[in-house]
Amino acid sequence: MKLKVNDNVEVRIGAQAGKRGHIKSIDRVKNRVVVEGVNVLKKHVRRSQRNPQGGILSKEMPIPVSNVMIVCQTCQKITRIGIRLKPEGGKQRLCKKCGAVISEITTAKKTSIAK
């Protein structure tokens, strides 16, 4: 999965199609993402010690990763993501449409353990 938290994405499939928002969290085991302002569930809650007012709570629910695509910051179009290796080491995420760099991917340094 090439998506990260805070990426700007657009929903492509489902009742929420066409909405854009930032990724709040990613569940890599279930392949689902929570997008800000998308797939909002309204839950009626009665009064309790935890919630003394009661009323209606809004909560964003996860949607499948396959239903969203990243939005390029440069060309403002939905696109796939490519990865390019930098000559000095490290990686970059690229827009497949315009070729602009979306972000840098930092890799953890390997430490060798002397035996």
N, C-alpha and C positions, 0 to 999 in steps of 0.2 A: 504494500500500500504506500503510495507516494504522497499522501496528504498529511498535513501537520495541523496542530492546533493553531488557531488564528488565521488560517487560510481563508480567503474570500471565495465562496463557492456558490453555485446556482443549482437549484433542484431541477432535474430534467424529467422525472417520471412521477406520476401520482397526482393526488389532489392539490399538492403544494407546488406544482410545476411552475417554473418561472420566477420563483422567489429567490432572492439572494440574501446571504448572511455569512457571518464568520463561524467557523467551527469552534464550539466550546469544549467538546471532549470527544475522544475516539476510543471505541472498544475494539481492539484488534482481534480478540478471540471470536467475537460474534460478527465482525465486519460491519459495524454500525457507527454512525456519527451523530452527534447532537449539534444541530445548527441553530444559531441564535434567531429567534422569531419564526421558526418553521416547525410545523407539527406540534402546535401548542394544545395541550390537554387541559380542560377545565374540570376541576374536581370540587365538589361541594363538601365542605367540612363542617361538622357540628362543633359547638363550643366545647372547649376542654381546657385543662390547665396549660397545655402546650400552646393551644390556639384559643385565647380567651374571646376573641371577636367572632370566630366562626366565619362563614361566608364562602366565597368562591376563590380557590387558588388556581393559578395558571402555572403549568409546568411543561417544559419542552421535552418531547420524547424523541428517542433515537430513530433514525431512518437508515436503510441500507446504504452502504458506501457506493454501490453501483448506481444509485439514483442521483448522485451529485457529480458535478464536474467543476474543476477549479476555474476561476475567472482571472485572466492575465491582467496585471496592473497597468501594463503599457498600452495594449490594444483594446482592453475592456471587452474581450470576447471570451466565450468559454472554450477551453482547450484541453488537450491532453498534456501530460508532463513528460519531458525527456530528461535524461541525466547525462552530463558531460563530465569527463575527468579533466581536472586542471593539470597543467604540466608540473606545477610545483607541489602537487599533492592535494587531495581533497576532491570534492564533487560540487557541481552546480545543478540546480533544477531549472529547466528551460521550458519556455512556451513553445509548443510545436508549430504554432501558426506564424508568429513573428520572430522567434528566436531570442527573445529577450530573457535575461536571467531573472528568475522568480526569487530564488534565494540560494544561499550557500549551505552545504551540508558539511557539518563538522564531524570528524571521525575521532573517536577516542584513541589516544596514543597507546601503543602496545608496550608493555613493560616486560623485559626479559628477567626471569628469575634465575639467578646463578645456582647451580647445583653442586 
